[in-house]
């Protein structure tokens, strides 16, 4: 695959995004950029990419690659949603490389935003992360189950304090 060869030889590839080319090739360049960064698109039921997922480095089999983008004026004006997606992907890839602190993931058992799979994926990317699921809470955990949320966070901080990492 071309992207794999580029990932091995180029540290910071640059891509010029043209609206005409992207329309003609239906996102091939954007797909290459996402793969280089170690990001996988996820499509909704209408066939539109609406979510991004980090590919775990063990699965990716190589370091993530920083990609530099230059967008033509027509691309910028006509495909702003793609620029936002690529920016989000770049931020996700950068964040995955840079988290070296204790992390607590608090989720609600009834969340429609963060499911069990999402927590598991995040824990793969941040091995030191701990997770706590609040029963009966939606995505707004602190609002739905404030006492349980506070207890989870307080317990995490207490544990860090006893280890001397807080």
N, C-alpha and C positions, 0 to 999 in steps of 0.2 A: 504494500500500500504506500502511495506517495507520502502521505502524512507521516508514516513511521520513519521513512528515510530522512525526511526533513527534520524530524524531531531529533534524530541522532547526530545530524551534522550542523544545524543552524541553532544558535542560542536564542536569538531574537529576530525571528522572521518578520518582515513587513508585508502587509497586504493592502492593496488599494481596492477599495470597494466601489464598484460602478453599478448603478441601478440597472442599466441594460444587461450587463453580464449576469447579475444576480437573478434577474427575471428570466433570462434565456436558460441559465443553468440551474434554476430553481434552488438556489441556496448552497450550491456545492462548495463555494469558497468559505461561506460562513460555517458549514459543516466541518471543513478542514481545520478552520481556526478553533472551533470548539474541541475537536479531537486533540489538537496540539496542546490545548490548555488542560485537557483531561476532564472535559465536561460533556455530559450526554444530554441531548435534548429529549424532552418527553412531550408527546402530542396529546391533545384533547380529542374528544369524540368527533370534532369537525375536521380533524387532520391539521390543526394549527399547533405549532410549538407554543406551549404556555407555561412550561416548567423546565427547570434545568437541574441536573443531578451531577454531583461530583463523582467521577470514577475513582474508586479507591486505588492508591498507588500500586498495591500488590497486583491488582487486576490490570492496571494500565501498563505495568512492566517497565516504566521509564519515568524520569522526572517530568514534571509539568513544564511546558514551554511558554515563555512570555511572548505574546504576539502584539506587534505594533500595527495599528490600523490608521489608514488615511481614507476618508470618505469623500467621494465626489459630491459636488453640490446637489445634483439630482438625487443621489442616494440619500444624502442628509435630509433633503426636503421630502422625498417620497417614501423613505423606509425608516423613519425615525424609530419605529418599534424594534427594528432589527439592531439599530445602534444601542438602544436601551438594553436589549437582550445580550449583546456582545459585551457591553460594559458590566452588566451583572455577572456574566460568566467570568470575566477577567478578575473581578473583585472576589468571587467565590474561590477561584484558583489561588489567588494571592493569599486569601485568608487561610486556606487549608494548609499552606506551607508555613504559616507564621504563628500558630497557636501552640504555645509551650507553657501554659499556666493551668492550674486546676480549673476544671469546668464542670458545672452542674446543669444538666438538661432537665427542665421541669416541663412536663406535658400533661394534658388532661386526657382522661380515658375516652371522653366523648368528642375530642377535637376533630374537626373536619379538615384542619390545616396540617397538623403534625400527627402522623400515624406511627404505628410500631415500626414499620419499615424505615420511615424517615429518621427516627431516633437511632435505629440500628446502623443506618448508613453514616450518620453523624458520629456515632461512637467508633466506627471503623476509621474515620478520618482523624478523629481526636482520641487516640487510645486511652489517654488518662481521664477522659470524661466519665462522670458518673451520671446516672439518670434516675429520675423519680417520677412516677406517674401518679397523678392525683385522681382518685376514683370520683366519678360523677362530674368532673370539670370539663368544660369545652376548651377552646383555644384561649379563652380569657381566664386562665387558671386563678390568678390572684383575685379577680372579681367574683368568680364562681365559688371558690373554696379558699377564702383568704387565710383562715387558720391553718389549714393543711399546707398551703403554699409557704406561709411564714415558718412553719415547723420544718419543712424540707430545707429551706434556705438556711435557717438558723442551725440546724443539725450539720449541714455541710460546712458552715463557717466554724462551728465548734470543733469539728473533726480536723479542719485545717489548722486551727489554733493549737490543738494538742500535738499536732505533728510539727508545729513551728513553721508552717508555710503560709500563714495568713499575714 
